[in-house]
Amino acid sequence: MTNRIQIALAATVALALVAGGCATKRYGRMQTVSGVERDRYTCEDIEIELAKVAEFRRQVAEGSEINIASIGGFLGDFGIGNALEKGQAEKTAAQRETELLTLKAEKDCLSRRSEESN
């Protein structure tokens, strides 16, 4: 009977490790600025999109707080999967933000805003 208990225990540990690996968090990705967006976005549209990037970053930061998925992911791969996933999400947000800020400068949104306020 001791042999059966050991097998059951080994199977339980293996199952926990496999399930833990599936617990890696998913944050999503932001898309690069498309040609249509580049051509058609107004300064106001760009500001809205920059606000969306900020909200996405907030959600990634909030989602990276420790919870059951974090613990399961850590048990499965020592947290590497969660760290990689978060890093990729942050990378896409930074890329989109950079593209939007470049577009904002190309469309001369800063000088237009100061002209509108005068």
Phi, psi and omega in degrees: 000331179297323179296320178295320179295318179297318179295317179296319179294316179297319179295321179295316179296316179299317179297319179297320179293319178295314180295324179296322178296332179279355184269009178301133181290152176239123182257342184090180181222152173260143180274153175292163179290125182278168177298321179296316178298316181301319182283325191255341183296135172270174177300321178295319177300319180296318177298320178297316180294324176295324176294323177295321178297316179298319179293320177300315178298320179297317180294323177295315179297317179294320181290340182275359176294155185289130174209192182300319179297323178297316181294315178297318178295323178294317179296325182285319184216025179060027175083000183296317181299317179295319180294317179296317180297315179296317180299318179293320178297315179295323180297316180292325177294317180296320180295314180295319179299317179299315179297320179293320178293323176296315178298321178300318178291318179298324181273002176058042183293328182294315181288328178295322180295318181290328177291322180292328182280348178273000000 
